[in-house]
Amino acid sequence: MVQTEDHRKNSGPSILLERRVEIFHQSPLPELDGPAGPAFAARLKEEESANLMAIVCTKSILPRLDFVNAMRSIDNPGILRFREAGVVEWPGNNSSRFVIACDRPASPRFWLSLDETRPQMSEDAVNRFLVAPLTNALSELHRIGVVHGGIRPDNIFWREGSASPPQLAECLSVQPGVGQPVLFETVERGMALPLGRGAGEHIDDCYALGVTLACIIMGRNPLRGLNDKEIINLKLEFGSFNAIAGTHHLAASHAELLRGLLADDPKQRWTVSDLELWLAGRRLTPKSSDSGKRANRHITFAGNDYWRLRPLAAAMAENVPEAVKLIQSKAIGKWLMHSFGEDDKAGDVEDAIAATDKSGGKAAHYEDTLVARVCMAIDPIAPIRYRGISAMPGGLAALLAEAVYTGENLQTMGEIINSQLVSFWVDVQEKKADFIPLAQQFERAGAVIEKTTFGNGLERAVYTLNPFLMCLSPMIRDHCVLSPRKLLLALEQISGRQDRPVEPMDRHIAAFLIVRDKRSELLFASMAPSEPPARRGVAMLTLYSELQYRYGPESLPGLAAWLYPLVEPAVARFLSKPLREKIRRQTKEAVNKGDLTKLLALVDDPKSIERDENDFLSARVMYSNIKAEIEEIETELSQRQNIGIALGRSIAAVISSLLSIAVLAVILGRILLKAMG
Amino acid sequence: MEEKKEDTGQTGTEPEKKKEETRQKQKKGGFRFILAMIIVGAMLPLGAPTLLVCLGLLPALVALLTDTDPRKSSAITIGFLNMAGVAPFVAELWLSGHTMEAALAIVRQPVNWLVMFGAAALGQALLYMIPPLVNSITVSRMEARLRVLKEGQEQLKSVWGPEVATSVPIEAIRRKVNQ
C-alpha cells in the first residue's frame, strides 16, 4: 500500500538533477521535510522503481558539499542512501536551489515528535533493533569521517516490529547541529547557536545517540518542557547522564551504555569502538558523574553562589558588567588557586586579562572581549561567547556566512575575528596542536577583514573560511552559484530583469572570484567605485571575457548588453569621432552576439588606442599649420590690391619679350630671304 | 656722316645728362647708365639708324625714366614691344642703303610712327591688363585656398572635436568626454 502510494507520487512534471534524478516538484512529501527545507518525491531516471526523496535547501545556505563524495561511497542499511546533490532551477520563482536526493525511507519517522510518549521497549529489543544497527551506521559514518549531527528519535526512520533496520536521515542538507535540539547536543555545543556549533566530532554523534537511546529506553523525552537554558544548566549542574537518565530506573547494561555515551568529558565518552565492544558483551566502567570539579568554597557572582567553573563561566558570559567587576577584583584568580588548586587556570585568567589589555586596551567593547577571554580561560571547551554570539570556533565560519547573508551581527562577527578570540581559545585548549591550523585560518581572515579595498573585507573572509559557500551576492544569491563556472550563467539569467543592479559586479562577486578562482586582487582594485568609469568597465569586461573564454557559454548577449553601458566610457577614450562610431557599431554587433572577448578586443585594444592618440597629435600639428597658413593668407588679402601686381608686370614683360622676339625673328627671316634672293 | 655723328652726339648727350641727373637724385641709375652708354655707343657708327632708333624708342625711354619698379618690368614690357615696332623700319633702312635720306623717309611717314609708338602702346596695354588680371586670379586662388584650409580645419574639428585646436592634455580630454 505504501509502495503504491509512493509510486503514485512519482508523477507529474519533473525537473532533472544532474541528469540522473527526476524531482517531482508538484509532489511534496511534507512528512519528510527537514530543517533545510521541504522534501519532494523523486526517482532515478534510469531506475524508475527506485523511490527517492529530494530535500530542497530553501532555508539552508550551507549544505555540506565537502562530504558529498564521501557520502556517495556509503551503502549502509542504517543510513538513507545518498544518491545525488546539485543545483536545479526551481520552477516558478526563477531561482535555483540546492537539492539533496537520497533514498526515500521505507518506514515513517520513528518518533513524530519529541514530546510524544511511547511504550518502553525491552532491553533486548533496544539492543537488537536499535543499538546494533545504529552503531553499525555510526561506524560507517566514522569510517568516512562524516559527523551526522542530527541523530534523534524523530530523525530516525523505523517502524517498531519492522524487519528493516532503523535508518538515519540524510545529513548533508544542513550543518551538523542545525535543527538539532539542545537536549541532543553536548553541553558545550548546546551552549552555541545552532549554526555556530561547528562540524563537530564523531563523539558528538555518540552523545546524540546516547540521548536518543535514553529517550527510547524511557519512552519519553526526559527533559520535556524545559527550555534550552534550563537543559544546559541541568546538564552543567548534574552532568548529562544524571540530568537525562539519573532519575530513571535503568537496566544495568543500559545504565552503563548511557553513562558511557553521555559522558560530558570528551575523553571519557564512548566512541563507536566502545559501542561495538559493549555489543560484543564486554563491559566497561564509565565514570559515574562528570559534572565538573566542585570547589572547597563557593564564589558569589551576581547574587548567586557558584561551586563549579562551567556554570560560573556561563553566568559571567550572560552578565558582562558584573563579570568585569568580578574579574577586576582579582577574586577569580584567588578562587581558582585556593578553592580549586587550579594554578594553571588562574594563570590563563591572568593571561586573558593581559592579552585583552594589550590588544584592545580600554577600547570599545573592551569589557566584552575581556569577559569572553576570561570565560574561555575558565571553561576552555565551551564556545566563544561574545556580545550575544556563542559559537565554537569551528562554527564561526558558518555563523559568519549567515551574518553576511542576513546582514545581522556583521559587526560582532568582525570583532570576534579581529580581536583574535579564536587564537586565545586555541591557546587555552589542552591539545593546542590540533587547533593551530584553525587559529591560523582565522588570523588570515582577520588580515583580510582589515583590508577595505574592493574584494576584501568580510566578504572575502566569508569565502575564505567557507570553501563550499555559494556566492552571497544579493543579485545572484537565488541562483546558488557554487563555482565561478556557473557565475556567468547566473548573471546572464538576471540580465534580463528590470530590477537588475547597475553593474554585474559587487564586493561579493569580487571576493568570491578572488577566493574561488584565485584571481588577482589588483584586477578588482580597478573595479572600485572610486576608479575612473572607463577603467572599471574594462576591468569588469576583462574579467568576464576571460571567464567566458574559460568556462563558456559562447554567447552571453544579456550580460554583454549589461556590460555595454559600463564599457561605453572606454569607447569614449578614442579621440577620433569616426573611429568611435565605428567601434560603437562593432561593439553593438559583439553585444548582439554575446561575445565578450570580441567586445573587449574592440574597446581595449592598446594598439588602436596608441594609433588614435598619435593620429590625434598629428591632427593637432596639422590644425596648427593650417591656422598659421590661414593667418598668412588673410594678412596678404588685407592688401589685396597689391597682390600679383608685380607678378603681372613680370608676366607682361615676358609676353612683351616673347612678342618682340617673334617679330625680330620674322624680320630676320625676311632679311635672310631677301639676301638669298 | 658728320651730321649723323652730330645728331648722334646731340641725341647722345641728353640721355647722358638726364642719367647723370637721375643718378644724382636717385642714386640707383646703374641700369640707365649702361643703357645710355649702349645707345651712345650705337650712335657713333650708325648715324641714320640711330636717328630712327632714337626717335622710335622714345616711348621706351620715357617708360624707363618713369618706371619706379626696381625690376623695371614696365620699361621692359614697353621697351621690348617698342623695339619690335622699330625693328622692321631699322631692317628696311638697312636693306634700302642705310642712308640718312632713307631714314628721314621712314620718319616722315605717320604710319611708321603709328607702328612704332603703337607697338609701345601695346606694351602699355599689356601692363594695363595683365597685372590686374593676375591680381584677380591670385586673389581668387588665395581665397579658394583659404576656403579649403578653413574646410580642413572644420573637418579636423569634426573628426577630433574642438580639442584638436587646443593644447589640452589627452587625459584631460578623455576625462571631460567621460563626464
Contacts between the chains, C-beta under 8 A, distances in Angstrom:
chain1	res1	chain2	res2	distance
A	532	B	175	7.5
A	532	B	178	6.9
A	533	B	178	5.5
A	534	B	174	7.4
A	534	B	178	6.1
A	569	B	177	8.0
A	569	B	178	4.5
A	572	B	174	7.2
A	572	B	177	4.6
A	572	B	178	5.7
A	573	B	174	5.3
A	573	B	177	7.7
A	573	B	178	8.0
A	575	B	160	5.8
A	575	B	161	7.1
A	575	B	163	7.7
A	575	B	170	7.0
A	575	B	173	6.7
A	575	B	174	7.8
A	576	B	159	5.8
A	576	B	160	6.2
A	577	B	158	6.9
A	577	B	159	5.7
A	577	B	160	7.1
A	577	B	161	6.6
A	578	B	159	6.1
A	613	B	170	6.0
A	616	B	160	5.7
A	616	B	164	7.0
A	616	B	170	6.8
A	619	B	156	5.3
A	619	B	159	7.0
A	619	B	160	5.0
A	619	B	164	5.2
A	620	B	160	7.8
A	620	B	164	5.5
A	620	B	167	7.6
A	622	B	152	7.7
A	622	B	156	6.5
A	623	B	153	6.3
A	623	B	156	5.0
A	623	B	157	8.0
A	623	B	164	5.2
A	623	B	165	5.7
A	626	B	149	5.0
A	626	B	152	5.4
A	626	B	153	5.5
A	626	B	156	7.6
A	627	B	153	7.1
A	627	B	165	7.7
A	629	B	145	8.0
A	629	B	149	5.8
A	630	B	146	6.3
A	630	B	149	5.0
A	630	B	150	6.7
A	630	B	153	7.5
A	633	B	142	5.3
A	633	B	145	6.2
A	633	B	146	5.1
A	633	B	149	7.4
A	634	B	146	7.0
A	636	B	142	6.5
A	637	B	139	6.9
A	637	B	142	6.0
A	637	B	143	7.1
A	637	B	146	7.4
A	640	B	135	7.5
A	640	B	139	5.2
A	641	B	135	7.1
A	642	B	135	7.9
A	643	B	135	5.5
A	643	B	138	5.1
A	643	B	139	5.5
A	643	B	142	7.1
A	644	B	131	6.8
A	644	B	134	4.0
A	644	B	135	4.0
A	644	B	136	7.7
A	644	B	137	6.9
A	644	B	138	3.6
A	644	B	139	7.1
A	645	B	131	4.6
A	645	B	132	7.9
A	645	B	134	7.4
A	645	B	135	5.8
A	646	B	69	7.5
A	646	B	71	7.6
A	646	B	73	7.4
A	646	B	131	7.9
A	647	B	131	7.7
A	647	B	134	5.2
A	647	B	138	7.0
A	648	B	130	4.7
A	648	B	131	2.9
A	648	B	132	6.9
A	648	B	133	6.6
A	648	B	134	3.4
A	648	B	135	6.3
A	649	B	69	6.5
A	649	B	71	7.7
A	649	B	73	3.7
A	649	B	74	6.2
A	649	B	77	7.0
A	649	B	127	6.5
A	649	B	130	7.5
A	649	B	131	5.4
A	650	B	71	7.0
A	650	B	73	5.3
A	651	B	130	5.3
A	651	B	131	8.0
A	651	B	134	6.0
A	652	B	73	6.8
A	652	B	74	7.9
A	652	B	77	4.5
A	652	B	123	7.6
A	652	B	126	4.2
A	652	B	127	5.1
A	652	B	130	4.3
A	652	B	131	6.8
A	653	B	73	4.4
A	653	B	74	8.0
A	653	B	76	4.2
A	653	B	77	4.7
A	653	B	80	7.3
A	655	B	77	7.6
A	655	B	126	5.8
A	655	B	130	7.0
A	656	B	76	6.6
A	656	B	77	4.1
A	656	B	78	7.4
A	656	B	79	7.9
A	656	B	80	4.3
A	656	B	81	4.9
A	656	B	123	5.2
A	656	B	126	5.9
A	657	B	76	7.0
A	657	B	80	4.9
A	659	B	80	7.3
A	659	B	81	6.1
A	659	B	84	6.1
A	659	B	122	7.9
A	660	B	80	4.0
A	660	B	81	5.8
A	660	B	83	5.6
A	660	B	84	3.7
A	660	B	87	7.7
A	662	B	84	7.9
A	663	B	84	3.8
A	663	B	85	8.0
A	663	B	87	6.1
A	663	B	88	7.5
A	664	B	83	7.9
A	664	B	84	6.5
A	664	B	87	5.5
A	667	B	87	5.3
A	667	B	88	5.5
A	667	B	91	4.8
A	668	B	91	7.9
A	670	B	91	7.1
A	671	B	91	5.6
A	671	B	94	7.4
A	671	B	95	6.7
A	674	B	95	6.3
